[in-house]
Amino acid sequence: MLNFSKWLVVSILCLEPGTASAGPQREEHLADSVRIAMSAAVADMPPPTPFLPTAQDQTAYQQWLAHTQAQLERKLKDKKGQWRLPELGSPELQQAFLQTVWYESRRAAVEPALVMGLIEVESGFRKFAISSAGARGVMQVMPFWTRQLGASDTAVLFQWQANMRFGCVILRHYLALEKGDLHMALGRYNGSRGQLAYPQAVLAAKQRWQP
């Protein structure tokens, strides 16, 4: 597994100058060291089985799972009790989705509640969402990232784990660029760096997913 603390330092020190400009999200030049580190971070995807080595980890995961499952039901079920999104229409699909959120967020050292908030704001949990700018999937990843990081098939962005792997690694990258400033990193993720509306929306959503 990639050492994200080391990668964070490498990202800050080695990114080419001139890539932190404000404005709409755009494809940026990545220093080779950063590109290689990010490529390693999205490669070799194992099954998203949570790593729970201690009883404390197991308790934290079960508490998060129960809370998040209940919130997901309140948000995505209609008045008749039917799930509005077929991709989350069974307990097995919901379990797979939530396990993937936990696994990929913890792997990238970001909070699962933050990832849930970002997914809510970006795609409304729609697996096959495509924005007007061409961003894809639940975390609305721009297709150019698959080329930057060595994945040739952009269709992988419609798979939960691949999309979340890219999205979480990209968010971690932006946190490195912004020296841990979450508001600025979220703005960069959305292409609205320096504006408050998007970060505030994600952070408000995050609170709803916090156990």
Secondary structure as GFF3:
##gff-version 3
##sequence-region A 1 211
A	DSSP	alpha_helix	4	14	.	.	.	ID=ss1
A	DSSP	alpha_helix	32	42	.	.	.	ID=ss2
A	DSSP	alpha_helix	55	76	.	.	.	ID=ss3
A	DSSP	three_ten_helix	86	88	.	.	.	ID=ss4
A	DSSP	alpha_helix	91	107	.	.	.	ID=ss5
A	DSSP	alpha_helix	112	123	.	.	.	ID=ss6
A	DSSP	alpha_helix	144	148	.	.	.	ID=ss7
A	DSSP	three_ten_helix	154	158	.	.	.	ID=ss8
A	DSSP	alpha_helix	160	177	.	.	.	ID=ss9
A	DSSP	alpha_helix	182	190	.	.	.	ID=ss10
A	DSSP	alpha_helix	197	209	.	.	.	ID=ss11
###
